[in-house]
Amino acid sequence: MKLVLASNNRGKLSELQAMLAPLGVELVRQADLGVGEAEEPHRTFVENALAKARFAAQHTGLPALADDAGLCVDAFGGLPGVDTAYYATQFGYEKGDDTNVRALLEQMQGHDNRRAAMVSTLVAVRSPQDPEPLIAVGRVVGEITREPRGSNGFGFDPVMFIPEFGKTFAELPPEVKNAHSHRGRAALQMLALMRERWF
């Protein structure tokens, strides 16, 4: 079965492709099918993921999978949340993983409460009008380090310390990170939902 991934993020593509491999699903990035990015006007991960999935399905005619994920920092009342990808831009930096990490560490100076969660919400639709989208949420709670550590992963992985491993996501081997990350947890749920409802 071919599924369009409503994202152009290569990191997400490779992670999700590996996680959904047991179903024999082939994920194709929407950009590779000539589809641009959907608008994400909503304030929750689930609403944005649903909007992206419906948009991709509508423009490709394929079932679609979308992921809306982000970092929710306790000291900031859960922000940056849905604005995670553009976090650095509100502080005058270019959009990007490295600048996001730099901006976050600067904004967290003086905060002793370093608790944060990485959240991934996956939504899959069979068609743009699918009345019963599959929704899976994965969440990992950890702490923001005071400096980046490790070279694996992407996004905030170098500053997301996971107490159960005693390491940041970026310090873990990819297969360990994928099995225990927010996206890994959401993908496991999605795998079960797809098996139950679609296959």
N, C-alpha and C positions, 0 to 999 in steps of 0.2 A: 504494500500500500504506500502511495506517495502522499506526503503531507507537506504543505507549505509552512515554513517557519516565518511568522510575522515579525521578523527582526533581521537586521543586516549585520548583527554582531557575530563575528566568527568564533569568539570564545563560547558564546551561548550555543552556537550551532554544533561545535565539536562535542561539548559537554552533553547536550541533549541527544545528539545522534548516538553517542555511546550508551546513554542510559535507556534509550528506547530500542536498542538493537535486538533485545529478546523478542520483540513483536514482529521483526522483519520490516519495520517502517523505514522508508527512505525520506529523510528530511531535506527539503530544498529551500534555500534562502529566497525570500520574495524578490530581492534585487536581481537574482539570477533569472527570474521570470519577468523582469522589466517592471516590477511593481515598486513604487516609492513608499515612503514611510506614512503611516496613518497618523492623524492628529491624536494627541493624548490630552484632552481637555479636563479630565476628571481628577479628583483628589484622592482616589483610592486605587490600589493596585488592581483589584478585580475589575473595576469598571474600565480602566485603561486596557487591560489584557483582553477583555471581551471586545472592546472597540477595535483593537488591532487584529484580533482573530477574524472578526466579521469582515473587516476591510480586505484582508488578504484572501479570504475565501471568495469574496465578491469579485475581486479583480483577477483571480486565477482559475476559478471553477473547481478548485481542489479543497478537500478538508484542510483546516488550518489549525496550527498550534501557536499560541502567543504566550510570551512570558513578560510579566511586568515585575520587576524586582527592585529592591532598594535597601538602603541602610536607614534604620530607625534608631536615632540616638536619644536615650532617656533624658539627658541634660538639655536637649533641644525640643522637648515635648514630642518626640517621635519624628522630627524632621532629620534629614532632608526628605525621607519618604519617596513619593513619586517624582520628586525633582532631583533624585540622586545623580543621574547622568550629567546634569547641568550644574551641579552644586558649585563648582569652582567659579562659574561665570558670574555669580552674584557678588563675588569678591574681586572682580577685575581680571581674573585669569582666563586663559583659553579653555575650552571644553577638552577634557581628557582625564585619563586615569591618574596620571602623575600629579596633575594640578589639583584634582579632586582630593587626593590624599594630603597634599601640602596644605590646601585650604582647611580641610578638616582638622589637621593637627594644630594649625594656627588658631582656629576658632575654639578648640578644646583646651587651650592653655589656661591654666587657672581653674579648671574643672576637675574635682576629685571623683565625681561620679562618671566613670568611663563606660558604664554599661550600655550595650547597644545590641540590636538584633538585625540580622540580615534576613530579609523576607523575599520569597519568590512565589508568585501566584501564576500558575499555568492554567490557561483556558484553551480548550479544544472545541471546535465546531465542525460539524459535517458539511454545513452549508451556511451562507450568510443569514438565513432565516432560522437556523436550528433553534427550536424552542427549549432544548435541554442541553445547554453547553456543559461540558465536563470541566469541573473546577477543582484544582488541587493547590493547597497552600503548604509551603515548607518554611520553617522558621528556625533559626539557630541564634542562640543568645551567647554573647561573649563580651569582651571588653576592648576598647580602643587603646592600642599601645601608644607609647609616647614617641616612637619612631618606627619607620617601616622595617620589617624583618621578612626575609625570604624572597625568592625570585620566581616561584610558580604562581599560576593563576592570573587574575586580572582584577580590575576595579579596586575595591577596598581590601582585597585579600591580604596585602602586606601589613595592614594595621588591625585586622580583625583577629584578636587572640581568643582561642577556644580553650577554656579551662580543662575540659576532659582530655585534651591532647597535650596541653602545656605548650602549644605552639600557635602561630598564626596560620591562617589558611594557606598563605604563600609559602610556608615552611613545610607543608605536608606534601607527600607524593601525590600526583594528580588523582590516582585511583582511590586513595584514602579520602582526599578532599571531596571528590565527586560522590562518594558513598555517604558522606556525612554533612554535606553542605545544604544550605537552604534549597538550592535548585535540585540537588540529589534527592532530598526528602520529598519535594513536590513531584519530581519525576517518578519516584516509586509509587506514590499515590495515583499519578496519572496513568502509569502502566497498569495498575490494578483496575482503574475505572475503564480504560480502553478495552481491556480483556473482558470485563464484565458486560459492557454496554455495546461495544462496536465489533468485537471479534467473536 
